[in-house]
């Protein structure tokens, strides 16, 4: 089944937030990104949640 535009945007937001977390060192910005990421992930269908849970939230040092 093709994904809806909302699912597509949500998935792209998650990718973007994870990318930003790899380079952001400011704690306030990291906190905001983690909150936004959690919000978007909570809206995913159950089958997508298990897939995104396997992708780590990288810290500013890349790990």
Secondary structure, DSSP 8 states (H G I E B T S, - for coil): ----HHHHHHHHHHHHHHHHHHH---HHHHHHHHHHHHHHHHTS-HHHHHHHHTS----TT--
